[in-house]
Each structure stands twice: as C-alpha cells, then as structure tokens.
C-alpha cells in the first residue's frame, strides 16, 4: 500500500480528509498527520511517505517552504496541494516545485480520490528515473463553479463557449450589454480572478489536456485555445504552470 501523510492546520479539515475517504480502496494508508509545515517536514523525513497531501497557508512553516525543504533533502514523495481561490498566486510557487496535483478548497466529492488515483497510475506505469522531475503540474480551478451574479455566470459561460476566439472583457461586456467597469468589478468579486486571468487559466486548462497527446504540435494547441502567437502562448503557459508547453508534453509521455 502507498503511505500518505496529511499536512493541514485546520483540524476539522485534516480529520475530514483522513476519516471521510476510503483510503484502503485507493490502496493507501494514512501513515501520519501534521498541523503545520514544520511538523510535516519532520514527519516526512521520519516516515518516507509516497504521497503528501498539504495545505499551502499554514503557521510556522507554510506548504511551499515545506515542499522546498523536502525537495532539497531529496524527498521524492508526490505532493497534492490544497488551497483557496485567494491563495492562487501563492500556490503557483508550489507548482514550480513539481507538485503532482493542485486542488481548490472547498474540495468537491471525488477531487482528492481522483488526484490520488492519478498519482498511483503514474507510479505504477513506470519506475521514476533519478534525473526525472515530478509529474507534469496540474492546474485546477473550478471553471464550472456557479456564480450568484447572472452577469458573471453569463460571462464565464461565454468564455467556455468562445475561448478559441479573440475575446476580451470588452467583447463580453458588449455582448451582455453592460459596462466593462461593472463587469470587471463583479467578476473579480465573484471569482477572485480578473477576467483576463480567468480566461488565461481556462485556456491553459484546455491546453494541458490537448498537450497530453504527444502527436499534437505546440502551435496547433496555441491556435485551438485562442492564441495566434505561439511564442506568446508558450510564455503565458510557462508563467502560469512553471514549465514550457514542450516540457509539459515531455512529462506527460
């Protein structure tokens, strides 16, 4: 069985993760738990877990610091990080450290089980090479999350339906027949993203799925997700994911 440790400062959340998931069905066992990154790092050194589920923002030592410290010590555990919308920029640092998956709080049913299952599949498919970095990073944000504001709901739906096109907040505001300023304000309030960032993250989410096909070219993916300039697409991809599209594609092989 795979050994898992859970690092989360909120006791109820931590216990919920441990007690509400059928870890045995995932061929996993909870080897330990910690309330902050400092305790988590010590626990990881002592127990050598296969998978570490960790929050990002924690007292004493945050999740990013913990992952950095463990990586420097040669820890090869697979990391799943948990964070809130407001912590996204903070959590990007963890993506660059080679975490295997990224989940947003509150977790939806099946999110964590799916992430653990994906890691197990990759671990069983091939033994890790010494020089190999961790699995390709995953960017998850709830693009299907329902909004209380009808205009924000309509705007996110417009993005899902037209992301291949050259769209801006002006385009969507005009379509909805509201002011750009109003849409900008309510969109940020409801989603914690600016319109531009939401659009970029959604496009990258689609791009990552397309890049898993090793036969597809980067310029083809760029075009399919609304970027006429492949170089700009590649720069945006690396800015958000921490790796270039070609590097991501290599990790998915």
N, C-alpha and C positions, 0 to 999 in steps of 0.2 A: 504494500500500500504506500501511497505518497504521503509524506509528512507535511502538514500545514501548520503555520502559526498565524495568529490574527493579532495585528497591532492597531489598536483603536482606543482613543482616550475616553470616548463616551461609553460608559459601562453597559447601558441598555442596548446600544447598537452592537457592541462587541459580543455580548451574550446572545443577542438575536442571531448574529451571523453563525455563532457556534452551535446554538441549540435548534434553530429552525430549518437548517439544511441537512439533508440526509447525506452526510459525508461518506458513509460506508458505501452507498450506492455509486458514489463517484470514485470509489477505490482510494479514498483518502481517510486520514485520521488526523484529528486536531492534536498536535503534539504540545502546544503551549499557547499562551496568550500574554499580551503586554499592553500597558496603558499609555506608553509613550515610546518615542523612537529610541531613547537611550536603553530602556528595558528591552525593546525589540531587538536592538543590535546585539546585546549580551545574550539574549535567548537564541538568536540565530547562530551565533558562534558556538554556543553550547550544544544545540540540537541538530544543526546542519539540515534544516528543512528543505523540502523540494519546492514548496510554494509558500510565499509570504503575502498575505492579504493585509494591506496597510492603508490607514488614513493618511492624508497629506499634512493637514494642520494639527499639530499636537504640541503639548507643553514639553519643556526640557530639551527635546530634540525632535524636529519635525520629520515627516516621512522622507523628504528629499535628502536631508542630511543623513538620515539613517541608511538610505539606499546607497548614497555616495560612499559612506564609510564602509559598508559591507562590500561594495564593488572593489574598493581599494584593497580590501583584505582578501580578495579572491573569491568571494561568495558567488556561487553560480545558481542560486535559487531563482525561480521565476517569480516576478513581482506583479501583483494586481493592486493598483492603487484606487482608492475611493476618495471622492472629493465632491464639493458642492459647486454649483454654477459659478459662484463668486470667486472660487479658488482656481479657475481655469488657467490663467496666466501663470500662477504659482506652480501649478501641476505640470506645465509644459517642460519645466526643468527635469521632472522625473521621466517624461517621455524620452528625453535626450539621453537618459542613463540606461535606456534599453529595457524599460518595463514591458511586460508581455501584454498587459491589458489595462484599460482605463475605464472606470465606471463612475457614473454620476449618482450622487445621493439626491433624493431617496432612491434606493435600489428598487427596481421593478422585479416582479416574480420571474425567476429564471435567469436574471442577468449574471449573477455570480456563478451559478451552476454552469451556464454556458461558457463563461470565461475559463473556469477550471477545466471543463471538458475539452476546450480547445487547446489548452496547455498540455493536457495529458496526451491528446492525439499527436501533438508535435513531438513530445518527448518519446513517445512510443514509435513514431515513424522513423526516427534516426537518432543515433547517439550524438551528443554535442561534440564538436571539434574544439580543440583547445583554443584556436585562434578566433573562433566564431563568437560574434556578439550575440546578444539575446534575440528573441523572436522579433519580427517586424512590429513596430509600435502600432497600437490601435487607438483611433480617436473615436470616442463615443460621446455624442451629445444627443439629447432627446429631441430630435427634429420633429418627432410626431407628438410632442407634448402639447396638449390642448391649452389655448390661451383664453383668459376671461374676456379679453378685448376682441370684439369682432373684426376690427381692422387688422390687428396683429395676426389673428387666426387666418384672415384672408391673405395677408402678406406672406406668411410662411407657406401657405398653400401655393401661392403664386411662385415662390422660389422653387418648390418641389416640382412644379409643372413646367417652369421656364428656365431652370438653371443652365441649360445648354446655350441659352441666348445671351446677348449682351444687355444685361439688365442692371439697373441702379435703383437706389431708393426713389429717385425722381420718376423713373418708369413706373414703379409700383404705386407711388402716391397719385400719379396722374390716372392710373387705371382705377384706383379706389375713389378718385375724386375728393381727396383730402389734401391738406397742405403737407409738404415734405417735412417741415419742422415738427408738426404734430405727430406724424408717423414715426419720426426719429425718436421722439421722447417716449411715446408709449411702447415702442418696440423694445427699447433699451430697458424700460421699467419692467416689462412683462417677461423678457427672456434673459436679461443680464448680458446680452450681446448687442453690439451695434449692428445695424442692418448689414453693413459691409462685412463684418466678421462672421456673422451668421451665414451669409451667402458663401463666404470663402470656406468655412468649416463644412458646410453641407456639400459643396463641390468636392472637397478633399475626401470626404466620407465615400462619395461615389467613386472618386478616382482610385482610392485604395482597393476597392472591390474589383475594378477593371484591371488594375496592375497585377492582380493575383494570377491573371492569365499571362504566362511568360511569353506568349507569341505576340502580344499587343505591343505596339511601339509607344513611347512616351508622347510623341507629338500627336498620335491618334487619341490618346487619353485626354490630352490637353484640349483638343478640339471638341471631344464629346462632353466635356464638363464646362464649356463656355469660355475657354482661353484661346484666342487666336495666336497669341505669342507664347511659344513653347518655353522660351527662356524665362519669361515672367511666371508662367505656371510652375516651373521647376523651382524657382526662387521662393514662391509662396508655399509650395509643398514642403520645402526644407525648413522654412521659417516656422511652420506650424507643427510639423512632425519631427523635425530634427535630423532627418535623413533626406537625401535626394530621391526622386521617383525611381531612378535606376537602382539605387541602393536598396530601397524598399522592395523592389521587384526581386532583387537577388535574395533577400532574406525570406521571401515567400516561396522560393524554389523548393 
